[in-house]
Amino acid sequence: MHAISPEPLAHQSKTPRWQFAVTAAILGWTLDAFNFFVVVFLFVPLANAFHVSKAAIVFSLTVTLALRPVGAFFFGAIADRYGRKPPLIACVVFFTLFTVLSGYAPNYWFFLLMRAFYGIGMGGFWGIGASYAMESCPLESRGVVSGFMQGGYPIGYLLVALAMQVLVAPFGWHIMFLAGIPVMAIIVLLTLFAPESDSWKMQHSPGYGEILRTLFANLKLFVYTLVLMAAMSSLAQGSQDLYPGFLRTIPALVGKTILGMKMVYGIPIIYSLGGILGSLFFGHFSERVGRRRSMIIAMALCLLSIPAWAFGVSVAVLMLGSIVMQVGVQGAYGVIPAHLTELSPDSIRSLFPGFVFQLGVLIASSSPTVEYVLRVHLGYPWALTAFVTVVVVSLLLLFTFGPEKRGKDFRGSPGSADLAPLPVSAPAVQES
């Protein structure tokens, strides 16, 4: 086994104001999610305002999704060339600006164009934020920071649900498109006071040509991580997107409430909270047992939860199954920022994970459609079970036979391994 020298750990833990960089990255991904889900909660008001069908507003989500990989490539390349701080600030200002313009669009086509530009900004942030956070935090905190980073996405969803109940009644629905401005200002200030990444200073590419050559030189690793992220995104969508519709078909839930909410809304909120806790737990757990092993355990939880999650007939059983399912799904996702950045070539640590992440989301975007077709032929319980089981087993194989570089020193020799593709069967780097 390859032992990690204590020197990088001690040196990295003394990075001044690293907490500013990590907080900016986590807040940025939370704000990104908030600005995305605003549209999900405002389908009807937006359709009425623009005199279009609800389906036309739903289509804007597809446009946003399609342009996320463009943003990941564009902003990631800039961050690998010119540093983490300026592109992170530019990206968060960019997607906040187009969020505001979306809310005050004079017509549907202008709204659609604004959501397209927003998609570029949304796609650009994750790669920069993940690399900046992972490079800035102490090495021993990388796992838990990874969990917090990825947990920002479901937190963004919950904040939209809360803001809809608190802000819309007194101020109107337009306020939802302005709500992120104070958070954007905080992120900009935090980033200005945070240090630039030392890893980037040591290992950045001299130009865009070198960035592209490094990407193509690691094509095998790119394909592996892309398949991995497509499967991860398929699991997230497959376990969540049609589940509220499934809950509406359960007779035991009709007319019942939880925490003052209808079951069809209350259960998703509660299992989302479970997912956030799972993300934090497994991110931290991965520092003890390794990235792959922790994600394998998370996948085992998903498999164990399926009988209660898909076939439960009582409130208690469905609640337990859905919570355990999301603890497993989001638990595995909580390890992803650390895992992808550690696997990424040093000189393209913003572009590589961000581009792979967003392309995976795009590839998996048909997952709800596949599940819906299965539902027509098999019914909800077996459709959910069949889809999720296939994806989880695929992920178990990918984690078991894939590479791992837990504890990788991001301040190692500049560019030493960037042009050498990493075989998928490469052994994990273990801490001693």
C-alpha positions as CSV (number, residue, x, y, z in Angstrom):
1,M,0.0,0.0,0.0
2,H,1.1,3.5,-0.7
3,A,1.5,5.5,2.5
4,I,0.5,9.2,2.6
5,S,3.3,11.4,4.0
6,P,2.2,13.4,7.0
7,E,3.8,16.5,5.5
8,P,1.1,17.4,3.0
9,L,-1.6,16.8,5.6
10,A,0.1,19.2,8.1
11,H,0.8,21.8,5.4
12,Q,-2.7,21.7,4.0
13,S,-4.3,22.0,7.4
14,K,-2.5,25.4,7.9
15,T,-3.9,27.0,4.8
16,P,-5.2,30.4,6.0
17,R,-8.9,31.1,5.7
18,W,-9.6,27.8,4.0
19,Q,-13.1,27.8,5.7
20,F,-14.0,30.8,3.5
21,A,-13.3,28.9,0.3
22,V,-15.2,25.8,1.5
23,T,-18.2,27.8,2.7
24,A,-18.3,29.8,-0.6
25,A,-18.4,26.5,-2.6
26,I,-21.1,24.9,-0.5
27,L,-23.3,28.0,-0.5
28,G,-22.8,28.4,-4.3
29,W,-24.1,24.8,-5.0
30,T,-27.0,25.4,-2.6
31,L,-27.9,28.7,-4.4
32,D,-27.5,26.9,-7.7
33,A,-30.1,24.3,-6.7
34,F,-32.4,27.0,-5.2
35,N,-32.4,28.9,-8.5
36,F,-33.1,25.7,-10.4
37,F,-36.0,24.5,-8.3
38,V,-37.7,27.9,-8.2
39,V,-39.1,27.1,-11.6
40,V,-40.3,23.7,-10.5
41,F,-42.4,25.3,-7.7
42,L,-43.8,28.0,-10.1
43,F,-45.0,26.1,-13.1
44,V,-48.6,27.4,-12.9
45,P,-47.8,31.1,-12.1
46,L,-45.2,31.2,-14.9
47,A,-47.5,29.5,-17.4
48,N,-50.3,32.0,-16.6
49,A,-47.9,35.0,-16.8
50,F,-46.6,34.0,-20.2
51,H,-49.9,32.6,-21.5
52,V,-48.4,29.3,-22.4
53,S,-49.1,25.7,-21.2
54,K,-47.5,24.1,-18.2
55,A,-45.7,21.8,-20.6
56,A,-43.9,24.8,-22.1
57,I,-42.6,25.8,-18.7
58,V,-41.5,22.2,-18.0
59,F,-39.6,22.3,-21.3
60,S,-37.4,25.1,-19.9
61,L,-36.0,22.6,-17.4
62,T,-34.9,20.5,-20.3
63,V,-33.2,23.5,-21.9
64,T,-31.4,24.3,-18.7
65,L,-30.3,20.6,-18.3
66,A,-29.0,20.4,-21.9
67,L,-26.7,23.4,-21.4
68,R,-25.2,22.4,-18.1
69,P,-22.3,20.4,-19.7
70,V,-21.5,23.5,-21.9
71,G,-21.1,25.5,-18.7
72,A,-19.1,22.8,-17.0
73,F,-16.6,22.7,-19.9
74,F,-16.4,26.5,-20.4
75,F,-16.1,27.6,-16.8
76,G,-14.0,24.5,-15.9
77,A,-11.4,25.3,-18.5
78,I,-11.2,28.9,-17.4
79,A,-10.7,27.8,-13.7
80,D,-8.0,25.4,-14.7
81,R,-6.2,28.1,-16.7
82,Y,-6.7,31.2,-14.6
83,G,-7.4,30.0,-11.0
84,R,-10.4,29.1,-8.9
85,K,-11.4,32.4,-7.4
86,P,-12.2,34.7,-10.4
87,P,-14.2,32.1,-12.4
88,L,-16.1,31.1,-9.2
89,I,-17.2,34.7,-8.6
90,A,-18.0,35.2,-12.3
91,C,-20.0,32.0,-12.4
92,V,-22.2,32.8,-9.4
93,V,-22.8,36.3,-10.6
94,F,-23.6,35.0,-14.0
95,F,-26.2,32.4,-13.0
96,T,-27.8,34.8,-10.4
97,L,-28.1,37.5,-13.1
98,F,-29.9,35.2,-15.5
99,T,-32.1,33.9,-12.6
100,V,-33.3,37.5,-11.9
101,L,-33.9,38.2,-15.6
102,S,-35.9,35.0,-15.9
103,G,-38.3,36.2,-13.2
104,Y,-38.9,39.5,-15.0
105,A,-39.0,38.2,-18.6
106,P,-41.4,40.1,-20.8
107,N,-42.5,37.0,-22.7
108,Y,-42.0,33.2,-22.8
109,W,-39.2,33.2,-25.4
110,F,-37.1,35.7,-23.4
111,F,-37.7,33.5,-20.3
112,L,-36.6,30.4,-22.2
113,L,-33.4,32.2,-23.4
114,M,-32.6,33.3,-19.8
115,R,-33.1,29.8,-18.5
116,A,-30.7,28.6,-21.2
117,F,-28.0,31.0,-20.0
118,Y,-28.8,30.1,-16.5
119,G,-28.1,26.4,-17.4
120,I,-24.6,27.4,-18.6
121,G,-23.9,29.0,-15.2
122,M,-25.5,26.2,-13.2
123,G,-23.4,23.6,-15.1
124,G,-20.2,25.7,-14.6
125,F,-20.3,26.0,-10.8
126,W,-20.1,22.4,-9.5
127,G,-16.6,21.6,-11.0
128,I,-15.1,24.9,-9.8
129,G,-16.8,24.6,-6.4
130,A,-15.8,21.0,-5.8
131,S,-12.2,21.5,-6.9
132,Y,-11.8,24.7,-4.9
133,A,-13.3,23.1,-1.7
134,M,-11.4,19.9,-2.0
135,E,-8.1,21.6,-2.7
136,S,-8.6,24.2,0.1
137,C,-9.8,22.1,3.1
138,P,-7.5,20.0,5.3
139,L,-6.9,16.6,3.9
140,E,-8.5,14.8,6.8
141,S,-11.6,16.9,6.4
142,R,-12.0,16.2,2.7
143,G,-14.7,13.5,3.1
144,V,-17.0,15.6,5.4
145,V,-16.6,18.7,3.2
146,S,-17.6,16.5,0.3
147,G,-20.7,15.5,2.1
148,F,-21.6,19.1,2.9
149,M,-20.9,20.2,-0.7
150,Q,-23.2,17.6,-2.2
151,G,-25.8,18.0,0.6
152,G,-26.2,21.6,-0.6
153,Y,-28.4,20.4,-3.5
154,P,-31.2,18.9,-1.5
155,I,-30.9,21.8,1.0
156,G,-31.5,24.2,-1.9
157,Y,-34.7,22.3,-2.7
158,L,-35.9,22.5,0.9
159,L,-35.2,26.2,1.1
160,V,-37.3,26.8,-2.0
161,A,-40.2,24.9,-0.4
162,L,-39.8,27.0,2.7
163,A,-39.5,30.3,0.8
164,M,-42.6,29.5,-1.2
165,Q,-44.6,29.5,2.1
166,V,-42.9,32.5,3.7
167,L,-42.2,35.0,0.8
168,V,-44.7,34.5,-1.9
169,A,-47.9,35.4,0.0
170,P,-46.7,38.9,1.1
171,F,-44.4,39.8,-1.9
172,G,-45.7,37.8,-4.9
173,W,-44.0,35.0,-6.9
174,H,-41.4,37.3,-8.5
175,I,-39.6,37.6,-5.2
176,M,-38.4,34.0,-5.6
177,F,-36.2,35.1,-8.5
178,L,-34.6,37.8,-6.3
179,A,-34.2,35.8,-3.1
180,G,-30.7,34.5,-4.0
181,I,-29.1,37.9,-4.4
182,P,-28.0,38.3,-0.8
183,V,-26.5,34.8,-0.8
184,M,-24.6,35.7,-4.0
185,A,-23.2,38.7,-2.3
186,I,-22.0,36.6,0.6
187,I,-20.4,34.1,-1.7
188,V,-18.5,36.8,-3.6
189,L,-17.2,38.3,-0.3
190,L,-16.2,34.9,1.1
191,T,-14.3,34.2,-2.2
192,L,-12.6,37.5,-2.2
193,F,-11.2,36.9,1.3
194,A,-10.4,33.2,0.7
195,P,-7.0,32.1,-0.5
196,E,-6.3,31.0,-4.1
197,S,-5.8,27.3,-4.4
198,D,-2.1,26.3,-3.8
199,S,-2.7,23.2,-5.8
200,W,-3.8,25.2,-8.8
201,K,-0.7,27.5,-8.5
202,M,1.5,24.5,-8.7
203,Q,-0.2,22.4,-11.3
204,H,-2.2,24.6,-13.7
205,S,-1.9,24.2,-17.4
206,P,0.0,26.7,-19.5
207,G,-2.8,27.1,-22.0
208,Y,-6.1,25.7,-23.4
209,G,-4.3,23.4,-25.9
210,E,-2.6,21.6,-23.0
211,I,-6.0,21.4,-21.2
212,L,-7.5,19.6,-24.2
213,R,-4.5,17.3,-24.6
214,T,-4.7,16.3,-21.0
215,L,-8.4,15.6,-21.3
216,F,-7.9,13.3,-24.4
217,A,-4.9,11.6,-22.8
218,N,-7.1,10.5,-20.0
219,L,-10.0,9.3,-22.2
220,K,-10.3,5.9,-20.5
221,L,-10.7,7.5,-17.1
222,F,-13.1,10.0,-18.6
223,V,-15.3,7.2,-20.0
224,Y,-15.3,5.3,-16.7
225,T,-16.2,8.3,-14.6
226,L,-18.9,9.4,-17.1
227,V,-20.6,5.9,-16.9
228,L,-20.3,6.2,-13.1
229,M,-22.0,9.6,-13.0
230,A,-24.7,8.6,-15.5
231,A,-25.5,5.7,-13.3
232,M,-25.5,7.8,-10.1
233,S,-27.8,10.4,-11.7
234,S,-30.1,7.6,-12.9
235,L,-30.3,6.3,-9.4
236,A,-31.1,9.7,-7.9
237,Q,-33.8,10.4,-10.6
238,G,-35.1,6.9,-10.5
239,S,-35.6,6.9,-6.8
240,Q,-37.2,10.4,-6.6
241,D,-38.9,11.7,-9.7
242,L,-41.8,9.3,-9.9
243,Y,-42.0,8.5,-6.2
244,P,-44.5,11.3,-5.3
245,G,-46.8,10.0,-8.1
246,F,-46.4,6.5,-6.6
247,L,-47.4,7.7,-3.2
248,R,-50.6,9.1,-4.6
249,T,-51.7,5.5,-5.5
250,I,-51.3,4.2,-1.9
251,P,-54.8,3.9,-0.3
252,A,-53.3,4.0,3.2
253,L,-52.1,7.6,2.6
254,V,-55.3,9.1,1.3
255,G,-56.5,11.9,3.6
256,K,-53.7,11.6,6.0
257,T,-51.2,14.3,7.0
258,I,-47.8,14.5,8.6
259,L,-46.4,17.6,10.3
260,G,-49.4,19.5,9.0
261,M,-48.7,18.5,5.3
262,K,-50.4,16.0,3.0
263,M,-48.5,12.7,2.9
264,V,-47.6,13.1,-0.7
265,Y,-45.6,16.3,0.2
266,G,-44.6,15.4,3.8
267,I,-42.9,12.1,3.0
268,P,-40.6,13.6,0.3
269,I,-39.6,16.4,2.6
270,I,-38.7,14.0,5.4
271,Y,-36.8,11.6,3.1
272,S,-35.0,14.6,1.7
273,L,-33.8,15.5,5.2
274,G,-32.7,11.8,5.6
275,G,-30.7,12.2,2.3
276,I,-28.9,15.3,3.6
277,L,-27.9,13.4,6.8
278,G,-26.8,10.4,4.6
279,S,-24.6,12.7,2.5
280,L,-22.9,14.1,5.6
281,F,-22.5,10.7,7.2
282,F,-21.1,8.8,4.3
283,G,-18.8,11.7,3.2
284,H,-17.2,11.5,6.7
285,F,-17.4,7.7,6.7
286,S,-15.4,7.6,3.5
287,E,-12.4,9.0,5.3
288,R,-12.3,5.9,7.5
289,V,-13.1,3.1,5.1
290,G,-12.4,4.5,1.7
291,R,-14.4,6.1,-1.0
292,R,-15.5,3.0,-2.9
293,R,-16.2,0.9,0.2
294,S,-18.4,3.6,1.7
295,M,-20.4,3.9,-1.5
296,I,-20.7,0.1,-1.7
297,I,-22.2,0.2,1.8
298,A,-24.6,3.0,0.7
299,M,-25.7,0.9,-2.3
300,A,-26.4,-2.1,0.1
301,L,-28.7,0.2,2.1
302,C,-30.6,1.0,-1.1
303,L,-31.1,-2.7,-1.9
304,L,-32.2,-3.5,1.6
305,S,-34.8,-0.6,1.5
306,I,-36.5,-1.7,-1.7
307,P,-39.2,-4.0,-0.1
308,A,-40.4,-1.3,2.2
309,W,-39.8,1.6,-0.3
310,A,-41.7,0.0,-3.2
311,F,-44.1,-2.5,-1.6
312,G,-45.0,-0.9,1.8
313,V,-48.7,-0.6,2.5
314,S,-48.6,1.5,5.7
315,V,-47.4,5.0,6.5
316,A,-44.7,3.7,8.8
317,V,-43.2,1.2,6.4
318,L,-43.2,3.6,3.4
319,M,-41.6,6.3,5.5
320,L,-38.9,4.0,6.7
321,G,-38.2,2.6,3.3
322,S,-38.0,6.0,1.6
323,I,-35.8,7.4,4.3
324,V,-33.3,4.5,4.1
325,M,-33.4,4.6,0.3
326,Q,-32.4,8.3,0.3
327,V,-29.8,7.9,3.0
328,G,-28.2,5.4,0.6
329,V,-28.6,7.4,-2.6
330,Q,-27.5,10.7,-1.2
331,G,-24.9,9.0,1.0
332,A,-23.1,7.7,-2.1
333,Y,-23.5,11.1,-3.7
334,G,-21.9,12.7,-0.7
335,V,-18.7,10.9,-1.5
336,I,-18.7,12.0,-5.1
337,P,-17.1,15.5,-4.9
338,A,-14.0,14.0,-3.1
339,H,-13.9,10.9,-5.2
340,L,-14.1,12.6,-8.6
341,T,-11.6,15.4,-7.7
342,E,-9.1,12.8,-6.4
343,L,-9.4,10.8,-9.6
344,S,-9.1,13.8,-11.8
345,P,-5.9,14.8,-13.6
346,D,-4.2,17.5,-11.5
347,S,-4.1,20.2,-14.2
348,I,-7.8,19.9,-15.1
349,R,-9.3,19.3,-11.7
350,S,-12.1,21.8,-12.3
351,L,-13.0,20.9,-15.9
352,F,-12.8,17.1,-15.6
353,P,-15.1,16.4,-12.7
354,G,-17.6,19.2,-13.6
355,F,-17.8,18.1,-17.2
356,V,-18.2,14.4,-16.3
357,F,-20.8,15.3,-13.6
358,Q,-23.0,17.4,-15.9
359,L,-22.7,15.0,-18.9
360,G,-23.8,12.2,-16.6
361,V,-26.9,14.2,-15.5
362,L,-27.8,14.8,-19.1
363,I,-27.4,11.2,-20.2
364,A,-29.6,10.1,-17.2
365,S,-32.3,12.6,-18.0
366,S,-34.4,9.9,-19.7
367,S,-34.6,7.8,-16.5
368,P,-38.1,9.0,-15.5
369,T,-39.4,8.3,-19.0
370,V,-37.9,4.7,-18.9
371,E,-39.5,4.2,-15.4
372,Y,-42.8,5.5,-16.6
373,V,-42.9,3.1,-19.5
374,L,-42.1,0.3,-17.1
375,R,-44.9,1.4,-14.9
376,V,-47.4,1.0,-17.7
377,H,-46.3,-2.7,-18.2
378,L,-45.4,-3.7,-14.6
379,G,-47.2,-1.3,-12.3
380,Y,-45.5,1.2,-10.0
381,P,-43.9,-1.1,-7.4
382,W,-42.3,-3.5,-9.8
383,A,-41.3,-0.7,-12.2
384,L,-39.5,1.2,-9.4
385,T,-37.9,-2.0,-8.2
386,A,-36.7,-3.2,-11.6
387,F,-35.1,0.2,-12.5
388,V,-33.4,0.9,-9.2
389,T,-32.2,-2.7,-8.8
390,V,-30.5,-2.7,-12.2
391,V,-28.9,0.7,-11.5
392,V,-27.7,-0.2,-8.0
393,V,-26.1,-3.5,-9.2
394,S,-24.4,-1.6,-12.0
395,L,-23.0,0.9,-9.5
396,L,-21.8,-1.9,-7.2
397,L,-19.8,-3.3,-10.1
398,L,-18.4,0.1,-11.0
399,F,-17.4,0.9,-7.4
400,T,-15.9,-2.6,-6.8
401,F,-13.7,-2.7,-9.9
402,G,-13.0,1.0,-10.3
403,P,-10.1,3.1,-9.1
404,E,-9.7,5.1,-5.9
405,K,-7.2,7.7,-4.8
406,R,-8.4,8.5,-1.3
407,G,-5.9,10.7,0.5
408,K,-4.3,12.0,-2.8
409,D,-1.9,14.9,-2.2
410,F,-3.3,17.7,-4.4
411,R,0.1,19.5,-4.0
412,G,2.2,16.8,-5.5
413,S,4.5,17.0,-8.4
414,P,3.0,19.4,-11.0
415,G,1.4,17.6,-13.9
416,S,3.4,14.4,-13.3
417,A,0.7,12.0,-14.2
418,D,-1.6,14.1,-16.2
419,L,-0.7,12.6,-19.6
420,A,-0.9,9.0,-18.4
421,P,-4.4,7.5,-18.5
422,L,-5.3,5.7,-15.3
423,P,-6.5,2.2,-15.8
424,V,-9.9,1.4,-14.4
425,S,-8.4,-1.5,-12.4
426,A,-5.9,0.8,-10.6
427,P,-5.6,0.0,-6.9
428,A,-6.8,2.5,-4.3
429,V,-4.4,4.8,-2.5
430,Q,-4.8,4.1,1.2
431,E,-3.8,6.1,4.2
432,S,-1.5,4.4,6.7
